[in-house]
């Protein structure tokens, strides 16, 4: 079995796809596959990607998939998950990049701690050259139950691309990205955090989140708030269905209030 599958939904990222591709192809961990999922944008992203694949043929295992129609990043990532062969999976957005040792560092740590999840930090890169670190909440590597999980969920941050996920965990709990077009990543990460029993952490920024004005997360859309709340409703139902709700009720509801209701209200204000 391959060590890691890296899943990349591709949509209108012609300006950035080469930067993303090169950061993946030059990973120091050899035993990985890179799965690009075409979500039917209207620019030259896929043509550029095919040219890059031809240039670097044989450097890494690269697979190209395609959604039936433009369906959003959640559906694209689900298609990648359905076809992944790695023991672990990671997600990279096509306008971002990762450190050359992203895969190796996370894979080593997750194996050392026999963990379901492993996380690092990220760096936000702005068009004006500013760099701002984004840090996940502190967590003790090892058992991830009880107080350790409650505290982490209470301080939850939605840096879902900074994680390596055990694919078996995702399959066993049938965790998928909802097709809500907002906060689908937060819902997926929240479900994985609830299901995980062991965790590992690396106190380094290995993911580079490039801020750009055309990204989906930067767009004003009056429907985003409703979609956001729908995503967190799915998270709550997952928690109740799998017996996680009562033990972690206060952490879960705090998360839904902060990342759901408050941000939905902000989405509404932005759309005015």
Secondary structure as GFF3:
##gff-version 3
##sequence-region A 1 272
A	DSSP	beta_strand	4	10	.	.	.	ID=ss1
A	DSSP	alpha_helix	17	25	.	.	.	ID=ss2
A	DSSP	beta_strand	32	38	.	.	.	ID=ss3
A	DSSP	alpha_helix	45	55	.	.	.	ID=ss4
A	DSSP	beta_strand	61	66	.	.	.	ID=ss5
A	DSSP	alpha_helix	73	83	.	.	.	ID=ss6
A	DSSP	beta_strand	88	91	.	.	.	ID=ss7
A	DSSP	beta_strand	97	98	.	.	.	ID=ss8
A	DSSP	alpha_helix	102	112	.	.	.	ID=ss9
A	DSSP	beta_strand	117	125	.	.	.	ID=ss10
A	DSSP	beta_strand	131	134	.	.	.	ID=ss11
A	DSSP	beta_strand	142	143	.	.	.	ID=ss12
A	DSSP	alpha_helix	147	154	.	.	.	ID=ss13
A	DSSP	three_ten_helix	160	162	.	.	.	ID=ss14
A	DSSP	beta_strand	163	166	.	.	.	ID=ss15
A	DSSP	alpha_helix	167	172	.	.	.	ID=ss16
A	DSSP	alpha_helix	184	195	.	.	.	ID=ss17
A	DSSP	beta_strand	198	210	.	.	.	ID=ss18
A	DSSP	three_ten_helix	216	218	.	.	.	ID=ss19
A	DSSP	alpha_helix	224	241	.	.	.	ID=ss20
A	DSSP	alpha_helix	249	255	.	.	.	ID=ss21
A	DSSP	pi_helix	256	262	.	.	.	ID=ss22
A	DSSP	alpha_helix	263	271	.	.	.	ID=ss23
###
